[in-house]
Amino acid sequence: MPHKIGEWYQYSGAIHMHTTESDGTKSLEQIAEIGQEAGLDFMMVSDHMTLSNRDASKEGFYGKTLVVIGYEHNDTSDKHHYLIFGSPGVYSDKLSPKEYVAAAARDGAVGIIAHPDEIRNRMKQYPPYPWNDWSVSGFTGIELWNQMSEWMEQLTPFNKFHMVFSPRKSMIGPTQRILKKWDALNMKSKCAGVASVDAHAFPVQFGPLRVEIFPYKVHFRCIRTHILLDEPLSSHFETASSQLLSAIRDCRLFCSNIRWGDATGFEFLAVRPGESVTCGGWLSSPNEAKLQVRLPSKARMNLVHNGELILTVTGNRIDFDVSRPGIYRVEVWKGRRGWIFSNHIRVGN
């Protein structure tokens, strides 16, 4: 459900999920019903190399949950996975990463690099699918936090039984390597950081017992992407879809793991006389500028400037006098568990 915090309406949802149209295990209608029960305001579906659900006119509102359908593109070697929303169709599977990223940008689509830093080699039957070609340009954002990737990276032949039955307990947060990469990208140009569930609900057999790895309902009660809108989400599908995609383009968002607490009420602002901006915004000057962070409950907050940690505070608020231009973001941790990760605010420059 939406919440107005200050001047902004907050909505939370799930990005990156698969249906039976590719390698998921439930139909779009079934997944949408689960999403409604989990309280998702929006869902972004991305089956591999197909828009069949969209072609069947299945985008729209399911109850109060907005369902937008894109697809997941990959190169001929099944690497460089790319979530595309708003394209006129599925691009040729013969294109290189540079070509399909450019094609999506030309068509005004939102493009998100999927699981960009995936590293795993302990179980050869589950190879990684990282993004290696950073010469590309025109992408909207990256998956800062991919739930399925993090789970898979921790999986070993010895812990798989425990991991299958307690999947959410393994979640820690975005890796330092991807946070560093994301900061570097934003030093050059705006790049959204989203949290993705990458839901499939794969079945696994343990002798006579058949279980799902990360059922959809478990995915939807863990990692969320929160968008910030200056007016309520429209009840008209085309308008609401545009609001959602525009928020991602503008980086007006933050990510959270709701297992560690409801992130509703989180605020990250940069203010100076006559100006106030939130995540994704640009404040014209550091002169008389302050950063304000507000949390719904006490936790450890890290303030990061140009990729470097500059302040750590435990509590539920920060009021920080800005002295230098650059990009700022906030990380919030509960113990060693990541809870909230803001997108950047740019000050000056």
Secondary structure, DSSP 4 states (H G I P E B T S, - for coil): --EEETTEEEEEEEE-B--TTTT-SS-HHHHHHHHHHTT-SEEEEEEET--HHHHTT--EEETTEEEEEEEEE--TTS-S-EEEES-SSPPPTT--HHHHHHHHHHTT-EEEE-STT----S-TTS-------TT-----EEEEEEHHHHHHHH--TTTHHHHHHSGGGG-----HHHHHHHHHHHHHS--EEEEE--B---EEEETTEEEESS-HHHHTTSEEEEEEESSPPPSSHHHHHHHHHHHHHTT-EEEEEGGG---TT-EEEEEETTEEE-TT-EES-STT-EEEEEEEEEEEEEEEETTEEEEEEEEEEEEEE--S-EEEEEEEEETTEEEEEEPPEEE--
